[in-house]
Amino acid sequence: MRFFFLLVSLIALPLGSAASTVLLSHSGSANPTTQGWSRASTSNVVAGAYNDNGREVWRVYDAGLTTSANNLNYSGTLNAATVASVMDSGWELSATLRVPEDDPDHSIAMAAGSNIWIGFIINETDTNRRAWAFMFGRAENGDTLVSTYGSGTPRTLAPGYHDYSMVYDPATALVTVSIDGEFWKTYAGASSSSNGTQQVYWGDNSGQTSTQPGRAAYYESVQFASVPEPSRLLLLGLGIAILGFHRRRGNRAIHS
């Protein structure tokens, strides 16, 4: 009977993440370049430490009002072996940030786009790339807009800081997208016919093809980690093996 309860206990073990490994991280108002990130920028976007009513963050500000190639982003390059490992075991991209309703202007709407961005991009093949990313904007009333790159209608959130997460499952090749710890959707990412650096990057990602209003984003944290999970089948197999061993011992006792 003891072995029966052991088997049930093994099967019922939670499948929470095993020991994850943080590969890239930004926190607070520290300069990201001191935390392992590389900076790429033009002269029209600025960034710096910022105190948001007692909350220490890193502010990225794009003055907009132009169609030139404005950008300022922070990237962490991953080598081929690391990318292969996280795609095989699983990964999580997470961030806490605010799209302020009054910086630089009140009541100015801006579409959710790549001028406020957090993403992970890999080379699936020599001629195909895949990206998983959050893109942000602001509604006219100050609400935060968030969308996933290449997929779906933006979601509207109340103004303020929110926690965003994408967790990749190698068994399904999909990510689970959560906001403030609540499930939003599953997402396959978006592909393109190109090849380039495999990286996590965030900030003001790209220039615009039309005149844009000024915009800011307050990044409190950005993190990319490998998140291998134990297999329930492994636990089940272990339980069955223990139960089988117990039965064999019982059979030997009966025939001895």
Disulfide bonds with the S-S distance in Angstrom:
none
